[in-house]
Amino acid sequence: MQAAALLQRESNPGRTPSEVQPVAPRPGNDEALLFSQVDHCIADRKLGEAEVLLQDYLHRSPDSAGALYRLGRVFFDRHNWSASTAYLLRSLKINDQNDRAHLILGLDYFQLNRIEEAGRELLTAVKQNPQSDENQYMAGRYFFTKSKRTEALAFFYEAVRLNAENFKAYHSLGLCFANLGNYALAENYYKQAIEIAEKQNIKFQQGYLDLADLLTGIESTKVSEGEIFARRAAELSPDSSEAHFLVGKALFREGEHIQALPELLRSINLDPKDSRPHFLLAKIYQKLNRQADAEAEYEKFRQLMKFQTERGQTASSRSLSPVH
C-alpha cells in the first residue's frame, strides 16, 4: 500500500485526522454553536448531516474559513481527496493560521501523489503548532517515506516526548532503526509500541507483524519468539496474508517444514501477488525432494518479482504499509 494511505490513517492514538476537539460555544456566537454541532457530527461519522449544515451556512457566509475547513475534513473522511483539497485551500486562503488544515491538506496531497506539496504542508503544521505530537509524528512519516531516516527520527522522538502514549511514534522509531540496521533498538521500540497499545485496548496488528518480521529474520536468534508475535497477529486478523506468511517463515526457520506448508499456502491464497511465500515454498519442496513443485514455485516467484519490479513494488517497501 502506498505511503499516502499510510499517512491518511496513521494519526495520533485514539484520534483520526477527521476527529476534532469541539469548539466551546459562546453565548450569541451562532458560528461557534454550529461548529460545535458539526464537530460532533464528524466525530460520530454523521458526515452527510455535517455537510448539509456546513453547506447551508456557507450559502449565507461564503467566506467562513472554519466552515470551509470542516467541509475539507468531511470530504477527507469520505476519501474524496480532490474535493477536500479544494475546500482546505479556500479555507487557508482566508486564514492560513490553522495547523489542522495544513496537516489534513498534506495528507490529501499524499493521496494525490503530490509528495513535495505534502511535505510543505506537514512542515507548516509543525511550524504553526510544534506542541502537537500528531504534527511532529506526521512530519516524521513524511521524511521516512523519503528515506531520510535521521530527519524522521528527530520528529518521532519529539512526538513521544510530547506524548508518551503515542504508540505509533514508538512503532515508527522501530521502523527507522530496523531500516538503519540497529535491530536491538528496533525490537525495543516495537515492544514499547505494542505494550502502550495494549494498555489502551487497541489491537495494533502492524506492531506484531513488524516485530515478528524482525525476529524471524535471517540474522535473528529469537525466531521462536518471533513465531509467538506472528501468531498473535494472525489471531487479531485471521485473513492477514502477512501474518500467515510470518508464521510460515518462523516455522521454516525452525526447521518445521511440514507445519510451515499450510501457513504459506494460506498466505498465497489470501494474497496471490506476494512473491515471498512462493520462495519459501520452493525451498521447502526442495528439502522434501518434490523437485517439480519446487521448480513451479521458483518460476512463480520469478514472475511475481519481475511484475513487482516493473511497477516499482518490492518487498523492501513493506515497512511503508499502513498501520492497521
RAKAKA-V326309 format. One record per backbone hydrogen bond with DSSP energy under -0.5 kcal/mol. CO is the residue of the C=O (numbers start at 0). NH is the residue of the N-H. If there is no record, write none. Layout:
BEGIN
co nh
CO NH
CO NH
END
This chain:
BEGIN
co nh
1 5
2 6
3 7
4 8
5 9
8 10
11 14
15 18
19 21
22 24
25 28
27 29
28 32
29 33
30 34
31 35
32 36
33 37
34 38
35 39
36 40
37 41
38 42
39 43
40 45
41 44
44 46
45 49
46 50
47 51
48 52
49 53
50 54
51 55
52 56
53 57
54 58
55 59
56 59
56 60
60 63
62 64
63 67
64 68
65 69
66 70
67 71
68 72
69 73
70 74
71 75
72 76
73 77
74 79
75 78
78 80
79 83
80 84
81 85
82 86
83 87
84 88
85 89
86 90
87 91
88 92
89 93
90 93
90 94
95 97
97 101
98 102
99 103
100 104
101 105
102 106
103 107
104 108
105 109
106 110
107 111
108 113
109 112
112 114
113 117
114 118
115 119
116 120
117 121
118 122
119 123
120 124
121 125
122 126
123 127
124 128
128 131
130 132
131 135
132 136
133 137
134 138
135 139
136 140
137 141
138 142
139 143
140 144
141 145
142 147
143 146
146 148
147 151
148 152
149 153
150 154
151 155
152 156
153 157
154 158
155 159
156 160
157 161
158 162
162 165
164 166
165 168
165 169
166 170
167 171
168 172
169 173
170 174
171 175
172 176
173 177
174 178
175 179
176 181
177 180
180 182
181 185
182 186
183 187
184 188
185 189
186 190
187 191
188 192
189 193
190 194
191 195
192 196
193 197
194 198
195 199
196 201
197 200
201 203
202 204
203 206
203 207
204 208
205 209
206 210
207 211
208 212
209 213
210 214
211 215
213 216
216 219
221 225
222 226
223 227
224 228
225 229
226 230
227 231
228 232
229 233
230 234
231 235
232 236
236 239
238 240
239 243
240 244
241 245
242 246
243 247
244 248
245 249
246 250
247 251
248 252
249 253
250 255
251 254
254 256
255 259
256 260
257 261
258 262
259 263
260 264
261 265
262 266
263 267
264 268
265 269
266 270
270 273
272 274
274 278
275 279
276 280
277 281
278 282
279 283
280 284
281 285
282 286
283 287
284 289
285 288
288 290
289 293
290 294
291 295
292 296
293 297
294 298
295 299
296 300
297 301
298 302
299 303
300 304
301 305
302 306
303 307
304 308
305 309
306 310
307 312
308 311
311 313
313 316
314 317
315 318
316 319
317 320
321 323
END
